[in-house]
Amino acid sequence: MTARHKKLDQPLQDTPLKSVVSPGGTTPGFFIGVACGIGAALAWAAGFAVAKHGIVIGFSPADLAVHRYVWTGLLLIPLVFHYGIADVGGVGWGRGFILAALSGPTQALVAYTGFILVPFGHGTTIQPATAALAGILLAAMLLKERLSASRLIGAATITAGLIVFGIESVATIGTHGIGGDLLFATAGALWAMFGIMLRQWRVAGMRVAAAVGLMSVLVYAPVYFLLFGTGHLFSFGWGETLLQIVAQGFVAGVLPIFLFARAVAILGASRASTFPALVPGFSMIIGYLALGIVPSWPQVVGLAIVLIGFRLTLR
């Protein structure tokens, strides 16, 4: 193993971080980790609501991916130079590309396309619930994290909640509804893999955000502007454009990556992977208050089951 590879295998953190979670999970560090996870979930929920609004008024999924990752990526480039551009702030070019593929424009395009096919409540529940479920299973298989009986029951409960949404899709939406649900499930699985990689490589939150931003600028932006130009991107006025840039790029983009990475570092990948399951409840509240979206009864029932599963998996 080379000296460079040894360096990459060491924890990359913005500030020193000790192992702060006791077996009982009651130390101050545990509560910091929980607060980071909840904060990330709240930021994601706000991003979902603004993304749905953007789709409704006419933004394409590709447009929204630019607003979420490219502009903030440009602003974060100085941070990459500060950390060291040669190895993308210590993350590494290969690892940076993988993390960007799992949590950047690729994942966003899959999720935003789902909003075209199924109701708001499907996306805001299926994606985070799948992320929680896949994260638990992947952490057990790949990282050998302990899979307790409570987490197994929680995983089964989350699966039951997802089935409720699938039944509603078949009964009220049709075949394309299942396609939309599968898109959100895919986006959730990508995010679960992102959490596993964070834990495996021990990369700090801001370094991850900067690396994902840089990859978005270098890879996604040229492809987008080559295919679509700039006309449609700014065709809805500066108010709507700035709303997407701020809400998607900063609130739902950079902030939750940093907070989620901290939660993973403090709590472990398996526990941290359950926080996305808080997103549906936050999204339902924000969607109702900001967009006037009233969930159907099957969506409420499915959400309640998923939240019960989340509670069990966090034990």
Number of C-alpha atoms within 10 A of each C-alpha: 5 6 8 11 10 9 12 17 15 12 17 20 16 12 7 7 14 9 11 18 18 12 7 8 13 11 12 12 19 19 17 17 25 22 16 24 28 23 19 28 27 24 25 28 27 21 24 28 24 23 27 20 19 21 17 12 10 12 22 18 21 20 22 25 27 26 24 29 30 26 18 25 28 16 13 21 19 14 20 25 14 11 18 14 18 12 18 25 22 25 28 18 16 11 21 24 18 17 24 25 19 23 23 26 27 17 21 23 19 22 26 27 17 28 25 17 20 21 20 24 25 26 29 28 30 33 28 30 34 29 27 32 29 24 27 27 19 21 25 16 12 10 16 11 16 12 15 12 12 15 24 17 15 27 26 16 21 28 19 16 26 24 14 18 25 20 14 19 22 13 11 9 16 13 12 15 24 20 15 26 26 19 25 31 25 19 27 30 24 25 27 31 22 24 29 25 19 23 23 16 15 20 26 26 25 23 25 27 28 29 30 32 30 28 25 27 20 14 14 21 19 12 12 15 13 9 9 12 11 12 8 12 18 14 12 13 9 10 10 16 19 14 15 26 23 17 22 28 25 20 21 26 27 25 20 23 26 20 24 29 31 28 30 26 26 24 25 22 29 30 24 29 34 31 27 29 29 27 25 32 21 20 25 25 17 20 25 13 11 13 14 11 16 15 16 12 10 17 23 19 14 25 29 16 19 32 24 16 28 27 16 19 28 15 13
